């Protein structure tokens, strides 16, 4: 069974976190949430979620690390050395790293430095923070073991792309049909 973690920090964008959790679980992926700012995490709009794992989650290995956006949430993720270490460790091992909205520019580039020379997308306007990578206006961009996406409105397509990479295109197509994506 494939595994994934979704990083949750105070200020995370709800749709960008919950949609991948939901879709990946529907596809049979064992998904764990890691609370970066504590086990109970408050979203951008004050929805509280209880993370599956706290600090102990940073020592685990996953097939995929999902990084939701949200301006404040992405900033909180970028401020955590444990988050940077986890993402870089997985990325360098060839594991899948998937980030959406502000997270590609703020976290993957800003604190992890892993976008250089890669194709990516992010929330409109934040691409200016990533001059050493190739920005695309596509809704979802896959480049090797990296998947990036634009914003909350692309969360379904983002999650589908992760499922396709982890479980296969057949599972992703089945999922898309089941949820009317």
C-alpha positions, 0 to 999 in steps of 0.5 A: 500500500502506498503512503502519503503525508499531508503537512498541516500548519496553522493557516492552511488552505482547507480545500488544498489539504482536505481534497488530497487527503480525501481523494488519496484515501479513496484511491487506497493510499494510507494518508497521515496528516502531520501537525506542524504547529501542534496536533490541533491545527487551525485552518485559514478560516478557523476550521480546527483539524486534529492531525494524525501525527505530531513531531513523531511524523517527521522521522517517518518515510512516505511515498509522497509528501503533500504541501498545502498552501494558504498564505499564512499556512505556507509561511508557517511551513516554510518557517519550520526546519523539520518541514524543510528537512522532511521535504528535502529528504523525500525529494532527494530520495526520489519520492513524490513531493506535491505542493499547491498554491503558495507552497511551491514558491514559499516552501519548495523554493523559499525554504527547501530550494528544490525548484531550481531548473524544474517546471512548476506552477503556483498561485498567480504572482508568486512565480516572481519569487522563483526566477531560476525555474520554469513557470507554467500557467497550467493548472497542474504541472508534473515534472519528475517527482514533483507535482505543483498546482495553482490554487484551491480551485485546482485541488481536485485536479491536483489530487487526481495527479497525485493519485495517477503518479502514486497508484496509476492512471487507471485508479486516477480515472476511476476516482475522477469518474466516481467524484464527477471531477 
